[in-house]
């Protein structure tokens, strides 16, 4: 039962991480690294600044989910190995 719970928790973390990475990649596809020098493109500069802020806000959740899913995967593998070794005895 515990192995199933950890597996489901790992799956939730992994799915959330994948969705955040896809969202972040779609944001960075629209981002341009050009500098607007004239006033006519100031609205484009504001849009790019907003996109950069969104991407930067996603860094912490992506790191938390990455570390969490890695830890859960290691726990899952360790529990699986322990269960198989206990059954063999």
KOLDOVEX-510713 format. One line per 5 residues: for each residue x, y, z of C-alpha. Coordinates in steps of 0.2 Angstrom, whole numbers, m for minus. Example, Ala and Ser with C-alpha at 12.3 -4.5 7.8 and 13.67 -1.06 7.14 Angstrom:
BEGIN
62/m22/39  68/m5/36
This chain:
BEGIN
0/0/0  14/12/4  23/8/m12  7/13/m22  5/29/m12
23/34/m16  21/30/m34  5/40/m36  13/55/m27  28/53/m38
17/53/m53  8/69/m48  25/78/m45  31/72/m62  15/77/m71
15/94/m63  34/96/m67  31/92/m85  16/104/m87  27/118/m79
41/114/m91  30/114/m106  22/131/m100  39/139/m98  45/133/m115
30/141/m123  33/157/m114  51/157/m119  47/154/m138  37/170/m138
51/179/m129  63/190/m140  80/195/m134  81/211/m145  82/228/m137
69/241/m142  78/258/m145  63/269/m151  47/274/m142  36/266/m155
40/248/m149  39/252/m131  23/241/m129  34/227/m136  47/230/m123
34/230/m109  27/213/m116  44/206/m116  47/212/m98  31/204/m93
36/187/m101  53/188/m93  45/190/m76  33/176/m79  47/164/m83
57/170/m68  43/166/m57  42/149/m63  60/145/m58  56/141/m40
41/129/m43  51/120/m56  66/118/m44  54/112/m30  45/99/m41
62/93/m49  69/90/m32  53/83/m25  51/71/m40  69/65/m39
68/62/m20  51/52/m23  59/42/m37  74/37/m26  62/32/m12
51/23/m23  66/13/m30  73/10/m13  56/3/m7  54/m8/m22
71/m15/m20  68/m18/m1  51/m26/m5  59/m38/m17  74/m42/m6
62/m46/9  51/m57/m2  66/m67/m8  71/m72/10
